[in-house]
Structure formats: C-alpha cells, structure tokens
Amino acid sequence: MSGLLFTGLPVFTWHGYLSGILFTSVLDYVAPLKEVHSEPWITAEIRARICERDSWLRKSRKDTHTQDNYHMYLMHNQVHSDVRHAQRHYMIDKIDENKDNPKQLWKHLKNLGYQSQSNGQQILF
C-alpha cells in the first residue's frame, strides 16, 4: 500500500522511495542514456544559429504569421548552407592533412561514414 490517510493525501513511505530508486537503477541498466556526439565540423557559431532557427520554428508553429515563417525559412536555409560549407572545408582540410598517408586518410573517412567500396554513391566536395 502506498500509505493513504483518511484525508486522501499520500504519505511518504520508505518503501515507495526505495522502489523508485530500484526502478531507476534497473532502467539505467537496461536502457542507459546515450551520449550525443555531434559532427566535428559543427562549431559553436553554427550551434547558436541552430538554436535561433529552432526558436523561429517554435514561433512560427505558435503563431502562423507569414513574417515568422519567413524568418524560419531564412534561418533554415542559412543553417543548411553553413553546415554544408563547414563540412566541405572540414573534409578538404582532412584530405590535405592526410594526403601522404592513405591508411590514415581511409581510417578517417571510415569514421565519418564513407567506405572504400562503392555502392553507387560518389563523394562530392
């Protein structure tokens, strides 16, 4: 029992508290929180623009004014352009950095998700 008084208000019990700790510890074991890894080319400036874009998105969903939607689309396009530009420069820098060491270059490309075997996709810079 959770320990209800006759007034209907719940009473604190150690059993309920300990079962909550047990539940959270089992939950942490079965489904632990994952760390979020961001891409190495995402800078603090790009993160700030992403947050600004998200705030415009929330405003445009709350109020369907065309001005809010316009700002949201502008920020979306700007963030998308910034991310693509940063990724392109990051990849070019890493390729130039490992130009003389193909093993290290392929290791770095594999870590980013590019494979040595072609599956119909080309790497475009």
N, C-alpha and C positions, 0 to 999 in steps of 0.2 A: 504494500500500500504506500501511497505517496504521502500519507500523513495529513489528511484534511481535517481541519477543525469544524466544529458545527457551524461556524460562520461562513464556511465555504472558501476561506482563504487558504492557499497552500502553505505548508510548514516546511522549513528547511530540514532535510534529513541527510545524514552522512551516507546512507545507502544510495540515495539518488545522486549525490555528488560523486561518490566513488564509481558508480556505474557510468556516469558521464565521462569520467576520466578513462575508464576502461574502454568505453565505446570509441573515444577519440584516439586512444593509443592503438586499438585494433584497426581503426580506419586509416591512421597514418601508416601502419604496417602494410595493409592490403593495397591502399591507393595513396602513396605518398605524393606530396606536392612536387611538381616538376619545376626546375629552374628554367626560366625563359632566356634562351640565347638569341641575341639579335645578330644580324649580319654585321660583319666588321666594317662595312662601308657606311653604315648609318651613324651619322655624327650627332652631337648634341643639338646642333642647329637644325638638322633635319627632324629630330625628335620634337623640338619645340614647334616646328611647323606642322608636324603630325598632330600634336595636341591642339594647336589652333584650328586646324582643319576639322578635327573631331568636335570642337566646341561649335564651329559653324554648322556642322552636321546636326548636332543636338538642337541648335536654334532653328534650323530650317525644318526639322521634324515637329518642333513645338508650334511654331507659327509658320504658316505656309505662305509667307510673304515672298514675293519674287526677289527682293533685294537680298534676303538671307540665302535663298537658293543660289543666287548669282555669286555671292561671296564663297559659298561652299564649293561650287564648281570651279571657281578660280583657284581656291586653295587646293582642291583635289588635283587639278592639272599641274599646279606649281610643285606640289609634293612629289607627284609621279615623275615629273621632269627632273627634279633634284635627285631623287633616288636612282633613276637611270643614269644620270650624269655621274654621280658618285660611284656607282657600281662599275661603270665603264672605266673611270680613272683608276679605281682600285685594281681592277683586273689588268689593265695596261701596266701599272706600276709593278704588280707581282710578276707578270711575264717578263718585264725588263729586268727585274731583280734576279730572277732565276733563269735567265736566258742561257747561261753557260752550264747549268745543272739541270738536265732534263728530268732526272729522277725526282728531285725536289719540286720541280715545276708540276709534274703529274701528280705527285702526292698532294700538293696544294690544290690543284684543280679537282681532284677526287674529293677532298674535304669540302669543297664548295658545291659538289653535286655533279660535276662534269666527269664523264667516264671516257676511257680511251677507246672503247668500242663505239662505233657509230650506230645509232638506232634510228637513222633518218633525220636527226636534228643536227644542225650546224651551230657552231659557236660563232656568233657575230659580235664584233666590237665596234 
